[in-house]
Amino acid sequence: MASWRLRALAFAVDFLVLSVAVRVLVVVAVRGPFTVGSSTQPRLSPDAWKAVGLEILAWLAYFAFLEGMGRGQTLGKRFAGIGVRDARTGGTIGAGRALGRRFVFGTLFSLFFVPGIIDGLSPLWDPMRRSWHDHVAGSCVVDLR
């Protein structure tokens, strides 16, 4: 199984790559002010909501397709030499399960910050080095080097 350090390295690389790529995508796709209203009562414009939705879709698609198919590796995981596999068979998990895996991960961080941190740290004490989102998806992250 992949070490927590390799998983963290892969996530850092993916975060950097996606942050830049998605920001460019949003700027190109959504033009217009992101806030409207007065200076004391700003609110998100319709374009800002489009940008948020586009960002979420881009992140989910990136992980669903790259972790679920082919080598089971995002760019960060490829850099770190690790990949996502089915915990029982060792094969790929498919885009649907990879999407569910990333959805659980993102939901824990976005809506329930502390459980998201615990999920990210859980491979440190799990006997199979699996996080909560791995348990939900029936996946594991393996060292491919």
C-alpha positions as CSV (number, residue, x, y, z in Angstrom):
1,M,0.0,0.0,0.0
2,A,1.1,3.6,-0.7
3,S,2.5,5.5,2.3
4,W,0.7,8.6,3.6
5,R,3.7,10.8,2.5
6,L,3.3,9.6,-1.1
7,R,-0.5,10.2,-1.0
8,A,0.1,13.7,0.4
9,L,2.7,14.5,-2.3
10,A,0.3,13.3,-5.0
11,F,-2.5,15.4,-3.6
12,A,-0.2,18.5,-3.5
13,V,0.8,18.1,-7.1
14,D,-2.8,17.5,-8.2
15,F,-4.0,20.5,-6.2
16,L,-1.4,22.8,-7.9
17,V,-2.1,21.5,-11.4
18,L,-5.9,21.7,-10.9
19,S,-5.8,25.1,-9.2
20,V,-4.1,26.7,-12.2
21,A,-5.9,24.7,-14.9
22,V,-9.4,25.3,-13.4
23,R,-8.7,28.9,-12.8
24,V,-7.8,29.4,-16.4
25,L,-10.9,27.5,-17.5
26,V,-13.2,29.6,-15.3
27,V,-11.7,32.9,-16.5
28,V,-12.1,31.8,-20.2
29,A,-15.6,30.3,-19.8
30,V,-17.2,32.8,-17.4
31,R,-16.7,36.5,-18.0
32,G,-18.3,39.1,-15.8
33,P,-18.4,40.3,-12.3
34,F,-18.5,37.7,-9.5
35,T,-20.2,39.9,-6.9
36,V,-23.2,42.2,-7.1
37,G,-25.0,44.3,-4.5
38,S,-23.8,47.0,-2.2
39,S,-20.5,47.0,-0.5
40,T,-22.2,46.1,2.8
41,Q,-24.3,43.3,1.3
42,P,-22.3,41.7,-1.5
43,R,-23.7,38.5,-3.0
44,L,-22.6,36.1,-5.7
45,S,-23.6,37.0,-9.3
46,P,-25.1,34.3,-11.6
47,D,-21.7,34.2,-13.3
48,A,-20.0,33.4,-10.0
49,W,-22.4,30.5,-9.4
50,K,-21.5,29.3,-12.9
51,A,-17.8,29.5,-12.0
52,V,-18.3,27.5,-8.8
53,G,-20.3,24.8,-10.6
54,L,-17.7,24.7,-13.4
55,E,-14.9,24.3,-10.8
56,I,-16.7,21.5,-9.0
57,L,-17.4,19.6,-12.3
58,A,-13.8,20.0,-13.4
59,W,-12.3,18.7,-10.2
60,L,-14.8,15.7,-10.1
61,A,-14.2,14.9,-13.8
62,Y,-10.4,15.0,-13.4
63,F,-10.3,12.5,-10.5
64,A,-13.2,10.3,-11.8
65,F,-11.6,9.7,-15.2
66,L,-7.9,9.6,-14.3
67,E,-8.3,7.5,-11.1
68,G,-11.1,5.3,-12.4
69,M,-9.7,4.3,-15.7
70,G,-6.4,3.2,-17.4
71,R,-3.6,3.3,-14.9
72,G,-5.7,4.7,-12.0
73,Q,-3.4,7.6,-11.7
74,T,-3.9,11.3,-11.7
75,L,-0.9,13.5,-12.7
76,G,0.1,13.7,-9.0
77,K,-0.2,10.0,-8.4
78,R,1.8,9.3,-11.5
79,F,4.5,11.7,-10.2
80,A,4.5,9.9,-6.8
81,G,4.4,6.4,-8.4
82,I,1.1,5.4,-6.8
83,G,-2.3,4.5,-8.2
84,V,-5.9,3.7,-7.1
85,R,-7.0,0.1,-7.3
86,D,-10.0,-2.1,-6.3
87,A,-9.2,-3.3,-2.8
88,R,-10.4,-6.9,-3.6
89,T,-9.2,-7.5,-7.1
90,G,-6.4,-5.0,-7.7
91,G,-8.0,-3.8,-10.9
92,T,-9.2,-0.4,-11.8
93,I,-12.3,0.9,-10.0
94,G,-14.0,2.6,-13.0
95,A,-15.1,6.2,-13.4
96,G,-18.4,5.8,-11.3
97,R,-16.6,4.5,-8.2
98,A,-13.8,7.0,-8.6
99,L,-16.4,9.8,-8.8
100,G,-18.1,8.5,-5.7
101,R,-14.7,8.3,-3.9
102,R,-13.9,11.9,-4.8
103,F,-17.4,13.1,-3.9
104,V,-17.1,11.6,-0.4
105,F,-13.6,13.2,-0.1
106,G,-14.8,16.6,-1.3
107,T,-18.0,16.6,0.8
108,L,-16.1,15.7,4.0
109,F,-13.8,18.7,3.4
110,S,-16.3,21.2,2.0
111,L,-19.2,20.6,4.4
112,F,-17.6,19.1,7.5
113,F,-14.0,20.4,7.6
114,V,-12.8,18.4,10.7
115,P,-14.0,15.0,9.3
116,G,-12.3,15.9,6.1
117,I,-9.0,16.4,7.9
118,I,-9.6,13.1,9.8
119,D,-10.3,11.4,6.4
120,G,-7.1,12.7,5.0
121,L,-5.1,11.5,8.0
122,S,-6.8,8.2,8.5
123,P,-4.3,6.2,6.3
124,L,-1.8,6.9,9.1
125,W,-3.6,4.5,11.5
126,D,-5.6,2.3,9.2
127,P,-4.0,-1.2,9.0
128,M,-4.4,-1.2,5.2
129,R,-3.5,2.6,4.9
130,R,-7.0,3.3,3.5
131,S,-8.9,6.5,4.1
132,W,-12.6,6.8,4.7
133,H,-13.3,7.6,1.0
134,D,-11.3,4.4,0.1
135,H,-13.5,2.3,2.4
136,V,-16.7,3.8,0.9
137,A,-15.5,3.1,-2.7
138,G,-13.9,-0.2,-2.0
139,S,-10.6,1.1,-3.2
140,C,-7.0,1.4,-2.0
141,V,-4.0,3.3,-3.1
142,V,-1.0,1.2,-4.0
143,D,2.7,1.9,-4.5
144,L,3.5,1.1,-8.1
145,R,7.3,1.7,-8.0
